[in-house]
Amino acid sequence: MRESSIMGDTALRSFVFAVEFAVGEPERVWPVLTHHEENLRELGAHYAFIYESIVEAGRVLVVIGVRTREPLLDFLRSPQLFEWFDAVGLDDLPAVFAGEAVARFDIGEAPAPGTEIVVAAVTPVEDVDGFIARVRASLFKFGRAGIRRTLVYRAFDTPHEVMFLQQLADPDKALVWVEHSEVAASWLTAAGVGAYPPVFVGRFVNAMRPAQTSGTDLH
């Protein structure tokens, strides 16, 4: 197992922008992203990954990694984002998480590139450091459940909110983890409650690395 701190330096920081939505034609998402690749590059995006739910048809998660010296708010206010939402065919603003990467735990051998299954959830926490300590204490159980990697992101505008994203290689193990694990139940109690979207379980579909090397590694 390997733990990494990925806060980065104060000059160039690593942020993540995750948007989840339901769309009638999920296949429209990738062409829209590629059409806006130049805009994403100008905004500091160094990757954009698309995942499709294996639980609910038409539900999509897009994760965009941004490295920037500018405030994240500049990215969130970009008119290109709203143009992208319109082009995908969304009538309402989707569930959005914007935050900073704070920890990464590599638990086992990473899934083969392009085969990843992800479990993602946004949840309130009393203390981010305490949450990361809970993750660290649970790594053995995560590994037994088939989880290969866990990443934690702290919300940009809400200090007591995190998104954690877990990678697995097996969709069946991902579903068992979310639906039948007592350990997962203690982590996911707030997911799907109030403003928080349900836990997302999906498969990797496409990756974009604007002006960078290929790959599907999250940061």
ABEGO torsion letter per residue (X at the ends): XBBBBAAEBAABBBBBBBBBBBBABAAAAAAAAAAAAAAAAAAGBABBBBBBBAABBGBBBBBBBBBBABBAAAAAABAAAAAAAAAAGBABBBBBBBBBBABBBBABBBBBBGABBBBBBBBBBABAAAAAAAAAAAAAAAAAAGBABBBBBBBAABAABBBBBBBBABAAAAAAAAAABAAAAAAAAABGBEABBBBBBBBBABBBBBGBBBEABBX
